[in-house]
Amino acid sequence: MTKLRLAIVGAGPAGIYAADILLKAERKFDVSIDLFDQLPAPYGLVRYGVAPDHPRIKGIITALRDVLDRGDIRIFGNVRFGEDLVLEDLQRHYHAVIFATGAIRDAALEIPGIDAEGSFGAADFVSWYDGHPDFPREWPLDASSVAVLGNGNVALDVARVLAKHAEDLLVTEIPANVQAGLEASRVTDVHVFGRRGPAQVKFTPLELRELGELRDVDMVVYDEDFDYDDASRAAIASNKQVMVIDRVLQSWRTRPSANNAGGEASRRLHLHFYAKPIEIRKDEAGRVAAIVYERTRPDGQGGVVGTGELREIAVQQVYRAVGYFGSPLPGVPFDKRHGVIPNHEGQVLQKDSNERVPGVYATGWIKRGPVGLIGHTKSDAMETIRHLINDQGSWWTPDDPSDEAIPALLAERGVRWTDLDGWHRLDEHEQALGAAQERVRIKVVERDEMVRVSRGE
């Protein structure tokens, strides 16, 4: 064996980092990598899961672009695994595959009324405002009072986009249809609910600070949420990130808007801590009418217990941001409970027997679940690549590992795939659309248009 032909399914950070790490790793064989993605453009959740007003976080695209632009990785976009290509195809043409398909579905929240009209998963809303081609172009923004359930970064992203004035997003790459939708929004109040206290939140100080910088939006926090127990005080004293979060929240307590005391902004963003969602109340038409939550209290160990006190706030929409969840892939083992591909350090295992599945690997969120930031994805990929290199004896033996085989197969099946040159064309096209309106970029949303531009048709 002098050359490894590797397929990677998923062209987000996890897949691109895995390819880069393998190409730079010490090994006794050459490597040829083909990167597949169901979307016509690369970068995965960095392009379709990060709010458009987060240019600092989107800066990771620069590093990913540098990897792809070296030219030693082929990209096949607009190729759906399980439809355009199946596992048997990969076994015929590659020695191994790494699945890096991430997690884009919303985790479930089993409470009464969560199925009401006007109740949404945050991931779907994120996909809408990020211009994901496989989601509807329109979004109902007819509610004046909205609930966001969760205390992570996604919850704050959703709350910020809902509360922010649409014209303040014009400096971003927000798609035209999203801009128009947010411009027509009727929202005046956004309520964010977390079942634990301010010292146990999952979001980062950067995300929190950005809320307080929104134009014409009052931050509303409640004094009753800041009666800390010893565990909370210890967390603030020992963890710099928690200390900064507490400092930001404490500063908001001194604002005129604190405790609904009468700010002057046209919109308000309320943070409710120690608030466990219990039920979504519906009106006679089955629409969201209110959220019922139980007031919790610290348990002395960093957790909370219920107090039995129930409260109700009138809202007309609910967004659950309680985590992402992976999706099964045809022919690949899947753990339905945890939403991941079962694996040992990236080596895929049979679900029932825990036996190794030769030639099949995983990395990123589909490997470990939707936790951690971009930096974790690199170390995650290193672990998987280490096993891939050491497992040479159990790789597949492909019938036709030639470079020409996959383009020929896709062409035979009528797949209109996109490549790296196509991404450059789409990238330049989006920047030109933006330049015409003195913006950095306007993202193309329609899949057919993305493919047409990418292929120069």
Sequence and secondary structure as in RCSB ss.txt:
>XXXX:A:sequence
MTKLRLAIVGAGPAGIYAADILLKAERKFDVSIDLFDQLPAPYGLVRYGVAPDHPRIKGIITALRDVLDRGDIRI
FGNVRFGEDLVLEDLQRHYHAVIFATGAIRDAALEIPGIDAEGSFGAADFVSWYDGHPDFPREWPLDASSVAVLG
NGNVALDVARVLAKHAEDLLVTEIPANVQAGLEASRVTDVHVFGRRGPAQVKFTPLELRELGELRDVDMVVYDED
FDYDDASRAAIASNKQVMVIDRVLQSWRTRPSANNAGGEASRRLHLHFYAKPIEIRKDEAGRVAAIVYERTRPDG
QGGVVGTGELREIAVQQVYRAVGYFGSPLPGVPFDKRHGVIPNHEGQVLQKDSNERVPGVYATGWIKRGPVGLIG
HTKSDAMETIRHLINDQGSWWTPDDPSDEAIPALLAERGVRWTDLDGWHRLDEHEQALGAAQERVRIKVVERDEM
VRVSRGE
>XXXX:A:secstr
  EEEEEEE  SHHHHHHHHHHHHS  SSEEEEEEE SSSSS HHHHHSS TT HHHHTHHHHHHHHHTTS EEE
EBS  BTTTB HHHHHHH SEEEE     EE     TTTTSBTEEEHHHHHHHHTT TTS S      SEEEEE 
SSHHHHHHHHHHHS GGGGTTTT  HHHHHHHHT    EEEEE SS GGG  S HHHHHHHHT TTEEEE  GGG
G   HHHHHHHHH HHHHHHHHHHHHHTTSTTGGG     SEEEEEE SEEEEEEEE TTSBEEEEEEEEEEE S
SS EEEEEEEEEEE SEEEE S EE    TTS  BTTTTB  EETTEEE TTT  EEEEEEE THHHH S S HH
HHHHHHHHHHHHHHHTGGGS   S   TTHHHHHHHHTT   B HHHHHHHHHHHHHHHHTTTSS      HHHH
HHHHTT 
